[in-house]
Amino acid sequence: MSDIQKGMAMLIAAFHKYSGKEGDKTTLSKGELKDLLTAELGDILGKSQDKAALDKIFKDLDANADGSVDFQEYVTLIACITMLCNEFFTKK
């Protein structure tokens, strides 16, 4: 597999590692999203316990307002964070 294919596989695996623990296995609940953000992106986002911040992230991600984060909404988050990291590292 190419590096991009490996990255895609890792993004898919990370999503499904956390999805479905509290219900629908194709979406992330707020609790599952918190677990994913803390475990997988804690070094970037910090280990924040700020419930208001999590609520805002969840609301902003839940584009269709169905009360869960689906794979497309998750990928949008990862893409945005990746773009911010790229900007940070290319400015140094």
C-alpha positions, 0 to 999 in steps of 0.5 A: 500500500502507498503512504496515502492508502495506509493513512486512509486505512488508519483513519477508517480504523480509528473511526471504527475503533470508537464508533458503535460502543454506545449504539450505532456502529456507523456513527460517533456519539458525543462520548465516543467522540470525546474518547477518540479526541482524547486518545487519538488527538490529545497531543494536538488538542490537549487533554481538555476536560472542558465540556463546553468546548466538547459540546461546541466541537460536537455541534459544529461537526454534526452538520446534519444535526442528527445527534451523532457524528458520521464518517463524513463529519469525522473526516471533515474534522481530521481534514481541518486539523491536518490543514492547521497542522500543515500551516503551523509547520510550514510557517516555522 
